[in-house]
């Protein structure tokens, strides 16, 4: 008994070491969520249009999502460490390269493609690695804690980016952010590892969770299921609204409240984004991801519609907090739903494929926001479209709860 207890302690300590490293990796790649601050500087200093300034961010999200498919499969096959190390080089190098990219086309290559690949590699390695160290009935809260790193990132990257842009040029801002990301990611990636074959949770059957309908479904079978279609489509519809706000929040502050300190809204959204990820994981473990998704979709739909009437700084702060919380929960609920319906064994590649719904949202959301601002001078139409999309996502997800075959 004593030997068993002694053998258990290092494993318990290791799983938290891996989890903290995964959290740190996500905090670094979350620099993406401060893009609205850089975008505003490009519009003002480089005289790019809102649409042009949205393109690198949009391409980065799309590349990130597509990379998740291949990175998830590589993580399942080779382990998280080599995948994360390659991602560290791509992301840090992409930011540094952006310091030498003064045109939208070049910025799309450095930030859009290189950083997008790096984020996809790092994210796909960090989250599954942490989940696999814990009992399946804790997958929601563990996912929430790990992906909270992305939500926490703007708390320090937003004021840091704002300070750098005030003190120096856009080019130097990218350079400093790239050096910080490259060094930090390389160190944290070395800590990532999957649990050994004999680990207590390594061979745990996920069907121990009463909400799990299927166990260890390979991706080829997953994509033929109705459950997959619903999860992918609802991810697209629900994430588009959140990503539109993330990409344009600093601009929204200027248009609707004539407030130049829009980075404060980014920080507020980040704080509640983080809380939403943790809370979403907790609720998922207690009541199931479907009920939690329905709730968050409805909350976000009402809030995004009311954004039209947020014309003061306090109102925008409150709206940003609600939006951050609801959007953040998605990043914990969808991985939990994927693991619940299709198992843990192939979680890397399975969630990578479902995550392309988020990538498609990254194209739709920012473009809707940028085009609305350029054409009408406001974001009202983008709010209405986003609210309708969220309601559509709620209708789809409700089928997962209503259909007993799922």
Buried (B, 14 or more C-beta within 10 A) or exposed (E): EEEEEEEEEEBEEBBEBBBBBBBBBBBBBBBBBBBBBBBBBBBEEBEBBBBBBBBBBBBBBBBBBBBBBBBBBBBBEEBBBBBBBBBBBBBBBBBBBBBEBEEBEBBBBBBBBBBBBBBBBBBBBBBBBBBBBBEBBBBBBBBBBBBBBBBBBBBBBBBBBBEBBEEEEBEEBBBBBBBBBBEBBBEBBEBBBBBEEEBBBEEBEBEEBEBBBBBBBEBEEBBEBEBBEBBBBBBBBBBBBBBBBBBBBBBBBBBBBEBEEBBBBBBBBBBBBBBBBBBBBBBBBEEBBBBBBBBBBBBBBBBBBBBBEBEEBEBBBBBBBBBBBBBBBBBBBBBBBBBBBBBBBBBBBBBBBBBBBBBBBBBBBBBBBBBBBEEEEBBBBBBBBBBBBBBBBBBBBBBBEEEEEB
